[in-house]
Amino acid sequence: MLFSKRLREAADASWQASFTHPFITGIADGSLPLDRFKHYMMNDAYYLACYAQVQALGAAKAPDLHTSSRMAVHVQGTYGAELSMHEKFSGMLGITDEERAAFQPAPTAYAYTSHLLRAAYTGHFGDIMAAILPCYWLYYEIGERLQGATPEEPIYREWIAAYGGDWFRDLVQEQVDRLDRIAEGVTEADRTRMERQFLISSQYEYQFWDMGYRKEAWPV
Ligand SMILES: Cc1ncc(CO)c(N)n1
């Protein structure tokens, strides 16, 4: 069995929970209150900045020059997503400079990015790939599932369009194939650790929707 298939199956319960989370069904039918989406979006901008750092650490730990170069292209892709989507949405959601200046990441955004940075700093290239893959792949599957949905809220329609597109599918497939190639050349102990990275990221993806839905804040 392909390693990616093994990981996808191991993570299925948490992925299914993401598909049916009220944050996602609320984007699909337009019933998600915008203030919750705004909370998610501000934390997602923070998340993507850390994600790009982790991809760049992947470029640094990559096994060959071609892979370093591709990982650097993926860093730019994250920057492009941040620019095109987040800047546009900031205006539409009315995120002010004051709000931006006062922003502190919510506990889940902090924990998830800390998990990625830990994988990147303490692991090898395979750990990085396993940890970052749910981010690409889960969003693609969600984008695909939501393709038929036409919520009244234009922001939600754009959000759905952004993750269901062909350009995103190609990026995801490239990283899935990369992970499978790496998995062939490492030990079973490495693969077990990589599976843990993937599962933890998958759990945090679920928690990230919940963070937005509950407008999660630090307890005190
Ligand atoms: C938390 C999170 N995971 C994945 C993606 C997809 O890029 C994103 N924007 N945010």
The ligand as a Gaussian input file, in Angstrom:
#p B3LYP/6-31G(d) Opt

LIG

0 1
 C       -4.938000      25.791000       9.165000
 C       -4.781000      25.690000       7.691000
 N       -4.547000      24.497000       7.142000
 C       -4.409000      24.386000       5.799000
 C       -4.502000      25.483000       4.961000
 C       -4.388000      25.324000       3.466000
 O       -3.468000      26.158000       2.934000
 C       -4.727000      26.734000       5.588000
 N       -4.841000      27.865000       4.865000
 N       -4.869000      26.798000       6.944000

